[in-house]
């Protein structure tokens, strides 16, 4: 790999300012795109989604926990697997209760959902020391009309 060209400080500053202008344009485009996404209309969910939780079956609406927003992390954990995906595991390993409290203070709930049976999820969660609520879609998580 060839090394970049060596230039004077003034030439570098000019190149950096051109790049900064492009970065600002890109940021403005992304900001506008994100605003457009937020303006998308809502759609009513007509199907009844049910998940298995530690206290029994819960609906999609129940996952909100009385809050107006919900973040669902799909944790890849197939029914035949002995452990969740390593990347998914790493992401949940770093979520302490204080982070969930911060999310809750913003009228948002955070849950994990996987296809593995609840017993597997609960055992894995306990072994990892996770605090994130975790639900199974293995048996009853498919859409019901």
GROMACS elastic network, one bead per residue, 0.5 to 0.9 nm:
[ bonds ]
;  ai    aj funct       b0    kb
    2     5     6  0.89018   500
    3     6     6  0.86352   500
    6    12     6  0.88411   500
    7    10     6  0.80680   500
    7    11     6  0.60285   500
    7    12     6  0.62974   500
    8    11     6  0.52335   500
    8    12     6  0.62123   500
    8    13     6  0.85913   500
    9    12     6  0.50698   500
    9    13     6  0.60746   500
    9    14     6  0.86936   500
   10    13     6  0.50442   500
   10    14     6  0.62726   500
   10    15     6  0.86749   500
   11    14     6  0.51745   500
   11    15     6  0.62486   500
   11    16     6  0.85395   500
   12    15     6  0.50898   500
   12    16     6  0.59815   500
   12    17     6  0.85323   500
   13    17     6  0.60545   500
   13    18     6  0.86117   500
   14    17     6  0.51590   500
   14    18     6  0.63037   500
   14    19     6  0.86715   500
   15    18     6  0.51736   500
   15    19     6  0.62369   500
   15    20     6  0.85911   500
   16    19     6  0.50197   500
   16    20     6  0.60110   500
   16    21     6  0.86293   500
   17    21     6  0.62106   500
   17    22     6  0.87025   500
   18    21     6  0.52112   500
   18    22     6  0.64789   500
   18    23     6  0.87465   500
   19    22     6  0.50724   500
   19    23     6  0.61338   500
   19    24     6  0.86361   500
   20    24     6  0.61309   500
   20    25     6  0.85926   500
   21    24     6  0.51476   500
   21    25     6  0.62880   500
   21    26     6  0.86959   500
   22    25     6  0.50575   500
   22    26     6  0.61857   500
   22    27     6  0.85825   500
   23    26     6  0.50527   500
   23    27     6  0.60890   500
   23    28     6  0.85990   500
   24    28     6  0.61522   500
   24    29     6  0.86450   500
   25    28     6  0.51147   500
   25    29     6  0.63041   500
   25    30     6  0.87322   500
   26    29     6  0.50529   500
   26    30     6  0.62033   500
   26    31     6  0.85311   500
   27    30     6  0.50921   500
   27    31     6  0.60376   500
   27    32     6  0.85552   500
   28    31     6  0.50243   500
   28    32     6  0.61401   500
   28    33     6  0.85545   500
   29    32     6  0.51125   500
   29    33     6  0.61069   500
   29    34     6  0.85977   500
   30    34     6  0.60690   500
   30    35     6  0.85389   500
   31    34     6  0.51328   500
   31    35     6  0.62135   500
   31    36     6  0.86554   500
   32    35     6  0.50674   500
   32    36     6  0.62093   500
   32    37     6  0.86894   500
   33    36     6  0.50232   500
   33    37     6  0.62625   500
   33    38     6  0.87423   500
   34    37     6  0.50261   500
   34    38     6  0.63080   500
   34    39     6  0.87676   500
   35    38     6  0.50920   500
   35    39     6  0.64060   500
   36    39     6  0.51172   500
   36    40     6  0.67065   500
   37    40     6  0.53834   500
   38    41     6  0.83494   500
   39    42     6  0.89638   500
   45    48     6  0.78192   500
   46   145     6  0.77071   500
   47   143     6  0.59165   500
   47   144     6  0.58330   500
   47   145     6  0.51216   500
   48    59     6  0.69505   500
   48    60     6  0.73876   500
   48   142     6  0.86896   500
   48   143     6  0.57888   500
   48   144     6  0.51139   500
   48   145     6  0.59165   500
   49    58     6  0.83867   500
   49    59     6  0.55702   500
   49    60     6  0.54619   500
   49    61     6  0.84860   500
   49   140     6  0.81375   500
   49   141     6  0.60485   500
   49   142     6  0.62555   500
   49   144     6  0.61122   500
   49   145     6  0.85692   500
   50    57     6  0.63575   500
   50    58     6  0.54751   500
   50    60     6  0.61919   500
   50   137     6  0.75527   500
   50   140     6  0.58336   500
   50   142     6  0.69379   500
   50   143     6  0.71423   500
   50   144     6  0.77070   500
   51    56     6  0.82860   500
   51    57     6  0.55211   500
   51    58     6  0.52571   500
   51    59     6  0.61509   500
   51    60     6  0.74224   500
   51    63     6  0.89815   500
   51   113     6  0.83521   500
   51   135     6  0.60848   500
   51   136     6  0.56509   500
   51   137     6  0.51615   500
   51   138     6  0.80689   500
   51   139     6  0.79889   500
   51   140     6  0.57731   500
   51   142     6  0.80489   500
   52    55     6  0.79653   500
   52    56     6  0.55812   500
   52    58     6  0.61988   500
   52    59     6  0.87739   500
   52   117     6  0.84392   500
   52   118     6  0.66579   500
   52   135     6  0.56101   500
   52   136     6  0.50632   500
   52   137     6  0.64806   500
   52   138     6  0.79859   500
   52   139     6  0.76487   500
   52   140     6  0.67678   500
   52   141     6  0.71263   500
   53    56     6  0.50400   500
   53    57     6  0.58230   500
   53    58     6  0.65587   500
   53   118     6  0.69389   500
   53   133     6  0.83433   500
   53   134     6  0.70156   500
   53   136     6  0.66090   500
   54    57     6  0.82953   500
   54   118     6  0.75658   500
   54   119     6  0.89222   500
   54   122     6  0.79196   500
   54   133     6  0.88989   500
   54   134     6  0.83625   500
   54   135     6  0.77418   500
   55    58     6  0.83151   500
   57   140     6  0.80246   500
   58    61     6  0.79783   500
   58    62     6  0.57310   500
   58    63     6  0.70846   500
   58   135     6  0.87485   500
   59    62     6  0.50180   500
   59    63     6  0.66623   500
   59   141     6  0.88125   500
   60    63     6  0.52806   500
   60    64     6  0.73086   500
   61    64     6  0.56321   500
   61    65     6  0.77426   500
   61    66     6  0.84971   500
   62    65     6  0.55557   500
   62    66     6  0.74667   500
   63    66     6  0.82470   500
   63    67     6  0.89767   500
   63    70     6  0.73354   500
   63    72     6  0.88185   500
   63   109     6  0.74586   500
   63   110     6  0.83597   500
   63   111     6  0.72879   500
   64    67     6  0.53157   500
   64    68     6  0.67792   500
   64    69     6  0.64837   500
   64    70     6  0.54282   500
   64    71     6  0.85824   500
   64   108     6  0.74700   500
   64   109     6  0.56765   500
   64   110     6  0.81326   500
   64   111     6  0.88069   500
   65    68     6  0.85739   500
   65    70     6  0.86005   500
   65   108     6  0.86452   500
   65   109     6  0.65923   500
   66    69     6  0.89283   500
   66   107     6  0.85470   500
   66   108     6  0.89798   500
   66   109     6  0.85099   500
   67    70     6  0.74578   500
   67   104     6  0.78265   500
   67   106     6  0.88154   500
   67   107     6  0.50717   500
   67   108     6  0.55867   500
   67   109     6  0.64146   500
   68   107     6  0.58678   500
   68   108     6  0.62829   500
   68   109     6  0.81998   500
   69   106     6  0.87000   500
   69   107     6  0.63101   500
   69   109     6  0.62857   500
   69   110     6  0.87721   500
   70   107     6  0.86784   500
   70   108     6  0.54327   500
   70   110     6  0.59483   500
   70   111     6  0.77963   500
   71   108     6  0.72123   500
   71   109     6  0.61246   500
   71   111     6  0.64432   500
   71   112     6  0.84697   500
   72   109     6  0.83671   500
   72   110     6  0.59479   500
   72   111     6  0.50875   500
   72   112     6  0.55873   500
   72   113     6  0.68707   500
   73    88     6  0.87472   500
   73   110     6  0.76732   500
   73   111     6  0.62971   500
   73   113     6  0.62899   500
   73   114     6  0.86934   500
   74    77     6  0.88281   500
   74    88     6  0.82712   500
   74   111     6  0.87126   500
   74   112     6  0.58221   500
   74   113     6  0.50553   500
   74   114     6  0.59811   500
   74   115     6  0.89246   500
   75    84     6  0.69042   500
   75    85     6  0.71621   500
   75    87     6  0.89811   500
   75    88     6  0.55535   500
   75    89     6  0.77506   500
   75    92     6  0.88968   500
   75   112     6  0.62631   500
   75   113     6  0.59319   500
   75   114     6  0.52500   500
   75   115     6  0.83384   500
   76    84     6  0.58319   500
   76    85     6  0.54094   500
   76    86     6  0.89480   500
   76    87     6  0.89246   500
   76    88     6  0.66777   500
   76    89     6  0.89170   500
   76   113     6  0.84553   500
   76   114     6  0.60681   500
   76   115     6  0.74886   500
   76   116     6  0.86540   500
   77    80     6  0.82689   500
   77    81     6  0.64010   500
   77    82     6  0.81892   500
   77    83     6  0.65476   500
   77    85     6  0.61514   500
   77    88     6  0.88438   500
   77   114     6  0.56599   500
   77   115     6  0.60501   500
   77   116     6  0.56042   500
   77   121     6  0.83954   500
   78    81     6  0.53134   500
   78    82     6  0.84425   500
   78    83     6  0.84452   500
   78    84     6  0.75745   500
   78    85     6  0.89214   500
   78   114     6  0.73398   500
   78   115     6  0.54855   500
   78   116     6  0.50853   500
   78   117     6  0.86936   500
   78   138     6  0.87716   500
   79    82     6  0.82017   500
   79   114     6  0.86920   500
   79   115     6  0.59763   500
   79   117     6  0.61802   500
   79   120     6  0.83371   500
   79   138     6  0.72043   500
   80   116     6  0.73826   500
   81    84     6  0.72034   500
   81   116     6  0.77644   500
   82   120     6  0.78327   500
   82   124     6  0.87867   500
   83    86     6  0.81519   500
   83    89     6  0.87175   500
   83   120     6  0.83411   500
   83   121     6  0.87109   500
   83   124     6  0.70869   500
   84    87     6  0.84340   500
   84    88     6  0.68078   500
   84    89     6  0.61785   500
   84   114     6  0.87575   500
   84   116     6  0.88891   500
   84   121     6  0.85897   500
   84   124     6  0.80748   500
   85    88     6  0.52227   500
   85    89     6  0.60077   500
   85    90     6  0.86013   500
   86    90     6  0.61115   500
   86    91     6  0.87004   500
   87    90     6  0.50798   500
   87    91     6  0.63514   500
   87    92     6  0.88723   500
   88    91     6  0.51724   500
   88    92     6  0.64605   500
   88    93     6  0.86083   500
   89    92     6  0.53347   500
   89    93     6  0.60088   500
   89   128     6  0.86727   500
   90    93     6  0.50243   500
   90    94     6  0.69254   500
   91    94     6  0.59589   500
   91    95     6  0.74006   500
   92    95     6  0.54160   500
   92    96     6  0.86469   500
   92   112     6  0.88479   500
   92   130     6  0.71072   500
   92   131     6  0.88641   500
   92   132     6  0.75989   500
   93    96     6  0.80114   500
   93   128     6  0.71590   500
   93   129     6  0.80919   500
   93   130     6  0.67695   500
   94   130     6  0.88147   500
   95    98     6  0.80949   500
   95    99     6  0.61482   500
   95   100     6  0.72426   500
   95   130     6  0.75671   500
   95   131     6  0.75765   500
   95   132     6  0.74054   500
   96    99     6  0.54923   500
   96   100     6  0.67698   500
   96   101     6  0.88750   500
   96   130     6  0.75796   500
   96   131     6  0.67183   500
   96   132     6  0.81706   500
   97   100     6  0.50688   500
   97   101     6  0.61331   500
   97   102     6  0.86788   500
   97   130     6  0.87340   500
   97   131     6  0.61785   500
   97   132     6  0.78398   500
   98   102     6  0.62693   500
   98   103     6  0.87300   500
   99   102     6  0.50173   500
   99   103     6  0.63086   500
   99   104     6  0.85839   500
  100   103     6  0.50117   500
  100   104     6  0.60582   500
  100   105     6  0.85424   500
  100   109     6  0.78582   500
  100   110     6  0.71004   500
  100   131     6  0.84094   500
  100   132     6  0.75877   500
  101   105     6  0.61117   500
  101   106     6  0.88080   500
  102   105     6  0.50764   500
  102   106     6  0.67298   500
  102   108     6  0.89522   500
  103   106     6  0.53332   500
  103   107     6  0.70422   500
  103   108     6  0.55514   500
  103   109     6  0.66306   500
  103   110     6  0.73582   500
  104   107     6  0.52006   500
  104   109     6  0.57360   500
  104   110     6  0.80171   500
  105   108     6  0.71958   500
  106   109     6  0.86974   500
  110   132     6  0.72113   500
  110   133     6  0.74569   500
  111   132     6  0.60441   500
  111   133     6  0.50560   500
  111   134     6  0.58153   500
  111   135     6  0.75428   500
  112   132     6  0.68409   500
  112   133     6  0.62063   500
  112   135     6  0.61931   500
  112   136     6  0.86006   500
  113   116     6  0.89957   500
  113   133     6  0.86167   500
  113   134     6  0.56526   500
  113   136     6  0.56579   500
  113   137     6  0.67938   500
  114   117     6  0.80944   500
  114   118     6  0.86295   500
  114   121     6  0.78755   500
  114   134     6  0.76872   500
  114   135     6  0.64905   500
  114   136     6  0.51272   500
  114   137     6  0.59896   500
  114   138     6  0.74175   500
  115   118     6  0.86110   500
  115   135     6  0.86313   500
  115   136     6  0.55954   500
  115   139     6  0.82717   500
  115   141     6  0.81780   500
  116   119     6  0.82967   500
  116   120     6  0.64988   500
  116   121     6  0.66659   500
  116   136     6  0.61861   500
  116   137     6  0.72575   500
  116   138     6  0.55149   500
  116   139     6  0.88497   500
  117   120     6  0.55674   500
  117   121     6  0.65298   500
  117   122     6  0.88648   500
  117   135     6  0.88708   500
  117   136     6  0.58566   500
  117   137     6  0.75739   500
  117   138     6  0.53775   500
  117   139     6  0.72920   500
  118   122     6  0.59892   500
  118   123     6  0.85198   500
  118   134     6  0.83616   500
  118   135     6  0.67524   500
  118   136     6  0.52440   500
  118   137     6  0.83814   500
  118   138     6  0.77482   500
  119   122     6  0.51924   500
  119   123     6  0.61969   500
  119   124     6  0.86010   500
  120   123     6  0.52304   500
  120   124     6  0.61213   500
  120   125     6  0.84554   500
  121   124     6  0.51608   500
  121   125     6  0.59128   500
  121   126     6  0.85022   500
  121   134     6  0.71604   500
  121   135     6  0.77483   500
  121   136     6  0.74462   500
  122   125     6  0.50406   500
  122   126     6  0.60962   500
  122   127     6  0.85596   500
  122   134     6  0.77826   500
  122   135     6  0.89542   500
  123   126     6  0.52063   500
  123   127     6  0.61714   500
  123   128     6  0.86718   500
  124   127     6  0.50881   500
  124   128     6  0.61843   500
  124   129     6  0.84913   500
  124   130     6  0.86847   500
  125   128     6  0.51974   500
  125   129     6  0.59525   500
  125   130     6  0.52536   500
  125   131     6  0.78134   500
  125   132     6  0.84527   500
  125   134     6  0.80579   500
  126   130     6  0.64729   500
  126   131     6  0.87556   500
  127   130     6  0.79978   500
  130   133     6  0.83985   500
  131   134     6  0.87151   500
  135   141     6  0.89475   500
  136   139     6  0.75919   500
  136   140     6  0.80850   500
  136   141     6  0.68123   500
  137   140     6  0.57846   500
  137   142     6  0.65756   500
  138   141     6  0.60395   500
  138   142     6  0.80016   500
  139   142     6  0.76630   500
  140   143     6  0.81103   500
  140   144     6  0.85820   500
  141   144     6  0.84782   500
